[in-house]
Structure formats: structure tokens, C-alpha cells
Amino acid sequence: MSNSTNVKQVTVISGKGGTGKSSLIAALAYLLKDDIILADADVDAADLYLIYPPDVKEKHEYQGLKLAHIDEDLCTKCGLCRDACRFDAITEDIKIDDFKCEGCGLCYHVCPEKAISLNDRISGHYMKSDTRIGTMVHARLIPGEESSGLLVAQVRKTAEAVAKEEKKKLVLIDGSPGIGCPVISSLTGSNLAVVVTEPTISALHDLKRILELLVQFRISGYVVINKSDINEKVSQEIEELCQGKNTVIAKIPYNDIFNTAMIQKLSVSEIEDVDDDILAIQETIKGIAEKMISFLEI
Amino acid sequence: MKIAVASGKGGTGKTLIATSLALSLEGVHLLDADVEEPNCSLFLDLEIKKTATATVPIPDIDTDICTLCGKCSDSCEYNALANLPGQILLFDKICHGCGVCSYVCPENAITEVDKPLGYIFEGKNEHLTFHYGELIVGEELATPVISKLTKMIDENDKIVIIDSPPGSACPMVEAIHGVDFVILAGEPTPFGLSDMQIVVETLRKLEMKFGVVINKDGIGNDELESYCIESKIPILMKIPFDMDIAKQNSVGIPLVKGFPEWEGKFQRLFSDIKEMVLNE
């Protein structure tokens, strides 16, 4: 658990996708670059590499769940494995469907001919890389693979170890959308969650579920309303929902700068010679970083 | 005809496309398979009722019979069982319900009990049948909820439209399983392109037919479009980035209801897809 060390952990999540989570975390990472290790735990849609092109220093294979393999020479096509499999991963003609196999091994146990083995499978890779803001730990799940939650845990653990090694105070984690296994895995052990939402009824619906998740895991949450002027009324509803425990710490109006910065492979914090609107956004993001630091007492 | 709407990146317009396509056609069965964060119902004026429960069978160990031999925990590939002094401890959140533990138990001390993971909801009117799945907050496994949801598909359904979860991992693969065509909701930004390329790789591995609807066209750059052209991926439709569309979307008004001129375009989208599916 992170409490046993001095390294703190903040996870940025969103519930709904497309609220600007990765753009915001990139901007925060730039401001906090001296104190953090950046971890991209959105393993099936990792994007921070586009803002901070990585010079990969270490690349590790990630073995997630196993994969069943049938030895055709031994198989008598009796069908016991197919009937037993709960994931419909064995076809009528007794072949393993790699996409459906969850590597549980029931087929291996039931096969009377000992024709089935469970093999390791590489589900992805995780990397430790140099970037212009310091070390980043990131990963790539092989498309369509299972066990993204386990890979997220690996990214988190690696980032924490690197933070200790480099004497950094904080691991800043980019989580996935949703509330399921990869999200829960990215939140485990976090000292704080920053939830990036937007004023749409979809995002509001999703926010309620993510806040409920934070309560269950006893993790404090800060809320940022991005694109806040798309709908002032829903924006206000979000603020009312968050009154009390989950404070809305910032509202960022819609601005094209998030896309133009992304296209230039820069974070919003790095854009210079800007107009007043963008300057105000940059100040707001600085405010978010300060509130995080003061909450974490680092 | 079964069509799924998917995307790598979240927030690229999957729900917008799925709902507008469903509302432009007659006799559609729409399924919202983004069970972690289902949003389609917010755009549909339907009375919704709970109709089914998605469960996972988890082990119930009879401690009177269990000899603590540890075969179950040794065989569990998910580390959901731990053999501790005096007890076998179950971490039910990570149990996949595979049944290995009860199979290997030499004492027959393990029975399985169904644990709810999520619920299936239903809404209907004369034009549309709609189901969505919702993962219980705190549960990790979305895939069994999606699998329960897709069982709601009736073989007499003429048109099935599935709103898939974002990403390219197991929930998305489960949602698009067995469909005739996948519409990718693409956002023309560097993040949008990068995430879409991963899904394209997945769809190619699965040997599926697909095409791209570019949403928020004009918001970023033209790299996504160039990629589609170079990779011979059909661009099926473009929806411009427009503050008025964004505002309507923010309050739950489907594109084809806020801007009825889009209905014809979605009907054409459907007939184009139909042609691509039928012309092997």
C-alpha cells in the first residue's frame, strides 16, 4: 500500500470518455514535472506518448492470463472440454477461440486424454521511458486481449518503484474511462482521485457512478468540470451534486487550445504567447496542481 | 443485420451514432453494451424496467467438509482463492466463475452460488426495442453483463444495433462478437487516430467488416482521414463539429431529433452498410 512509503499516488479518471482527461493530465504533469513520475494506465487507449514522445529505456513483456492449447494428436474430439467451458471458448470442432479463452484451465482439468495444456501468453508490454518531463511508465495491451486490469496494476507498481528510485514524491496516473476492472485497478492505493467531467447529462450520469465507486474505496475525489460552458445548467447540477465531500475544484471553459496543443505534441501548459482566455485556462490548471499538492501535503 | 458502433477513444460519438441510427430506421433492436457507463437511455424517451440479472457463479466452500488441502487455490488462475491458515479466503470481485475450484475439489466441498454483477433493463415502443446492461458499481467484470445483454437479441430481430464500450480490450471484443459490421466513431485528433488504429488492428484480427464515421469533423487535423484513405477503410459519413450539436447532445436530444435533416443521412448510412455486408 502506498501509505507505507513516501510516494503518493493521484489517479485522474473520468467515468465518461472524451472529457479531456489525458489533455489535462499532460498539462498537470508538465507543471509538476520535478516531483512526479507519470504513469499512463489507460492501457488499451494510451495517448500520453503523443504529447511526451518516449525514448524507451526498458521494455518488458507482460504475461496476463494463460491460453489453452489443444494437442491435435492426442485429442479424440470427445467434446468434454467444449461442454465444460463457461466462456464458449471451444468451438464445435474442438478448437480454442483465442479471443474468448480466459485461461481458467477447466478444459485442461476435464480432458481425459491430457491433450490440453495451459500456455503463457503475452498480453502486452510495459515500458519505462525518458521524456522531456522525466520518466514515464506506460504500457500497451495487445489489441483484443484480456486482463487489462492486471497490466494497469503492473504499470502502477513499476511507476511506484521508479518514483522511489528517483526520489519523486508523486505518481500521477492516467486511468481508463468506465468503472470496471482497469479503473478499479488504477485507483487501488490512490491517495486522491481527480475526476474530469463535462456538463452533459451523459457525463453527469457517469460521474455519479464514479463518485459512488470512490466512496466504496474510501478515496477522496476532486472534480474538474471541463468544457463547462457547453451547458451552464448541467454544470451547476454537477456543482450541486458535489457539494460537501467531492469538491469541484475547477471549471474550464471550452477552448480549441486542447486540440491545437495536442496537434503540436505539446501540453496546454507549454503553449506560449497566448490570448487572455488561454492564459486563464493555464492559470486554472496551475490552481488544480496547487490544490492537489496541498491536499497531499507534499 | 447486426451492426456495432465502437471506438478506441471514449467520447467520440458512439452513443450519438447508435441512437440516431436506431431512431432513423423502423423495427430496430438497440442494445447499449457500454455497461460500465450506459448512456443510450438518456437519449430515448422510453419507460425502462429491469428485466434480468447478470450473474457470475462464485464458490461457496462448506467449511465442515473442506480439509484445507489447497487444491482449489492452487488451481485458480485468477488468484481469487487464498489458502490461509485455517481457512480458504475468496476474493469474489476477481472470481471469473470458471468452475475450476469446484471441479478439482477432492472433497466436493464447493458448491457454486450466483452472485449478481449487473442488471439488464428494457424499454419498448412501436418503433424500437431497447435493452441496456448496467454493471453494479464496485464490480470489476463487465464481460458477463455484456454477454447476458446480447442474449436479449431475438433471432427474429431484423436490425440489431449495439453501442459498444470504448477501448479495444475484452469488453469491446465481447460486445461486437458476431455482428455483420462495425461502425467506428472516429474523432479527427491525434488521440482519436491513435486509439482508432488499435481498434482497427483488433477488427482485422477478428476478420470483421468495418467503416468509419468521422465525428466532430473539423475539430483537429486531417490525419485520421488520410489514414482511412491509405488503409482503404471506407469513410461512411462525416458529422461536423458544431456547438449547436454539442449543446443538444449535452441535454440528451439525439442528433436526428434536434436536426431532422440528419434522418435521411442515417438511412443512407444504413443502406450503404447493408450493401457492403451483402456484397461479400
HADDOCK unambig.tbl for C-alpha pairs under 7 A between the chains (distance, minus, plus):
assign (segid A and resid 15 and name CA) (segid B and resid 37 and name CA) 6.97 0.50 0.50
assign (segid A and resid 16 and name CA) (segid B and resid 10 and name CA) 6.91 0.50 0.50
assign (segid A and resid 16 and name CA) (segid B and resid 11 and name CA) 6.89 0.50 0.50
assign (segid A and resid 16 and name CA) (segid B and resid 37 and name CA) 6.75 0.50 0.50
assign (segid A and resid 17 and name CA) (segid B and resid 9 and name CA) 6.90 0.50 0.50
assign (segid A and resid 17 and name CA) (segid B and resid 10 and name CA) 3.70 0.50 0.50
assign (segid A and resid 17 and name CA) (segid B and resid 11 and name CA) 4.62 0.50 0.50
assign (segid A and resid 18 and name CA) (segid B and resid 9 and name CA) 6.93 0.50 0.50
assign (segid A and resid 18 and name CA) (segid B and resid 10 and name CA) 4.84 0.50 0.50
assign (segid A and resid 18 and name CA) (segid B and resid 11 and name CA) 3.81 0.50 0.50
assign (segid A and resid 18 and name CA) (segid B and resid 12 and name CA) 6.57 0.50 0.50
assign (segid A and resid 19 and name CA) (segid B and resid 11 and name CA) 6.86 0.50 0.50
assign (segid A and resid 44 and name CA) (segid B and resid 167 and name CA) 5.64 0.50 0.50
assign (segid A and resid 44 and name CA) (segid B and resid 168 and name CA) 5.72 0.50 0.50
assign (segid A and resid 44 and name CA) (segid B and resid 169 and name CA) 6.23 0.50 0.50
assign (segid A and resid 45 and name CA) (segid B and resid 8 and name CA) 6.26 0.50 0.50
assign (segid A and resid 45 and name CA) (segid B and resid 9 and name CA) 6.33 0.50 0.50
assign (segid A and resid 45 and name CA) (segid B and resid 167 and name CA) 5.98 0.50 0.50
assign (segid A and resid 45 and name CA) (segid B and resid 195 and name CA) 5.16 0.50 0.50
assign (segid A and resid 47 and name CA) (segid B and resid 191 and name CA) 5.76 0.50 0.50
assign (segid A and resid 86 and name CA) (segid B and resid 98 and name CA) 6.09 0.50 0.50
assign (segid A and resid 104 and name CA) (segid B and resid 77 and name CA) 5.58 0.50 0.50
assign (segid A and resid 104 and name CA) (segid B and resid 98 and name CA) 6.27 0.50 0.50
assign (segid A and resid 106 and name CA) (segid B and resid 100 and name CA) 5.20 0.50 0.50
assign (segid A and resid 143 and name CA) (segid B and resid 168 and name CA) 5.69 0.50 0.50
assign (segid A and resid 143 and name CA) (segid B and resid 169 and name CA) 6.41 0.50 0.50
assign (segid A and resid 143 and name CA) (segid B and resid 198 and name CA) 6.11 0.50 0.50
assign (segid A and resid 143 and name CA) (segid B and resid 199 and name CA) 6.87 0.50 0.50
assign (segid A and resid 143 and name CA) (segid B and resid 201 and name CA) 6.66 0.50 0.50
assign (segid A and resid 143 and name CA) (segid B and resid 202 and name CA) 5.15 0.50 0.50
assign (segid A and resid 144 and name CA) (segid B and resid 168 and name CA) 5.40 0.50 0.50
assign (segid A and resid 144 and name CA) (segid B and resid 169 and name CA) 4.62 0.50 0.50
assign (segid A and resid 144 and name CA) (segid B and resid 170 and name CA) 5.82 0.50 0.50
assign (segid A and resid 144 and name CA) (segid B and resid 173 and name CA) 6.15 0.50 0.50
assign (segid A and resid 144 and name CA) (segid B and resid 202 and name CA) 5.63 0.50 0.50
assign (segid A and resid 145 and name CA) (segid B and resid 169 and name CA) 5.41 0.50 0.50
assign (segid A and resid 145 and name CA) (segid B and resid 170 and name CA) 5.99 0.50 0.50
assign (segid A and resid 146 and name CA) (segid B and resid 169 and name CA) 6.08 0.50 0.50
assign (segid A and resid 146 and name CA) (segid B and resid 170 and name CA) 5.14 0.50 0.50
assign (segid A and resid 177 and name CA) (segid B and resid 10 and name CA) 6.99 0.50 0.50
assign (segid A and resid 178 and name CA) (segid B and resid 36 and name CA) 5.20 0.50 0.50
assign (segid A and resid 178 and name CA) (segid B and resid 37 and name CA) 5.86 0.50 0.50
assign (segid A and resid 179 and name CA) (segid B and resid 36 and name CA) 5.50 0.50 0.50
assign (segid A and resid 180 and name CA) (segid B and resid 36 and name CA) 6.19 0.50 0.50
assign (segid A and resid 180 and name CA) (segid B and resid 139 and name CA) 6.52 0.50 0.50
assign (segid A and resid 180 and name CA) (segid B and resid 140 and name CA) 4.43 0.50 0.50
assign (segid A and resid 180 and name CA) (segid B and resid 141 and name CA) 6.37 0.50 0.50
assign (segid A and resid 180 and name CA) (segid B and resid 142 and name CA) 6.43 0.50 0.50
assign (segid A and resid 181 and name CA) (segid B and resid 140 and name CA) 4.19 0.50 0.50
assign (segid A and resid 181 and name CA) (segid B and resid 141 and name CA) 6.27 0.50 0.50
assign (segid A and resid 199 and name CA) (segid B and resid 250 and name CA) 6.75 0.50 0.50
assign (segid A and resid 200 and name CA) (segid B and resid 250 and name CA) 3.90 0.50 0.50
assign (segid A and resid 200 and name CA) (segid B and resid 251 and name CA) 6.12 0.50 0.50
assign (segid A and resid 201 and name CA) (segid B and resid 250 and name CA) 5.74 0.50 0.50
assign (segid A and resid 201 and name CA) (segid B and resid 251 and name CA) 5.69 0.50 0.50
assign (segid A and resid 201 and name CA) (segid B and resid 252 and name CA) 6.47 0.50 0.50
assign (segid A and resid 202 and name CA) (segid B and resid 39 and name CA) 5.63 0.50 0.50
assign (segid A and resid 206 and name CA) (segid B and resid 37 and name CA) 5.64 0.50 0.50
assign (segid A and resid 209 and name CA) (segid B and resid 137 and name CA) 6.49 0.50 0.50
assign (segid A and resid 213 and name CA) (segid B and resid 137 and name CA) 5.95 0.50 0.50
assign (segid A and resid 213 and name CA) (segid B and resid 138 and name CA) 5.76 0.50 0.50
assign (segid A and resid 230 and name CA) (segid B and resid 247 and name CA) 5.98 0.50 0.50
assign (segid A and resid 231 and name CA) (segid B and resid 247 and name CA) 6.61 0.50 0.50
assign (segid A and resid 231 and name CA) (segid B and resid 250 and name CA) 6.84 0.50 0.50
assign (segid A and resid 259 and name CA) (segid B and resid 220 and name CA) 5.96 0.50 0.50
assign (segid A and resid 262 and name CA) (segid B and resid 190 and name CA) 6.79 0.50 0.50
assign (segid A and resid 263 and name CA) (segid B and resid 190 and name CA) 6.34 0.50 0.50
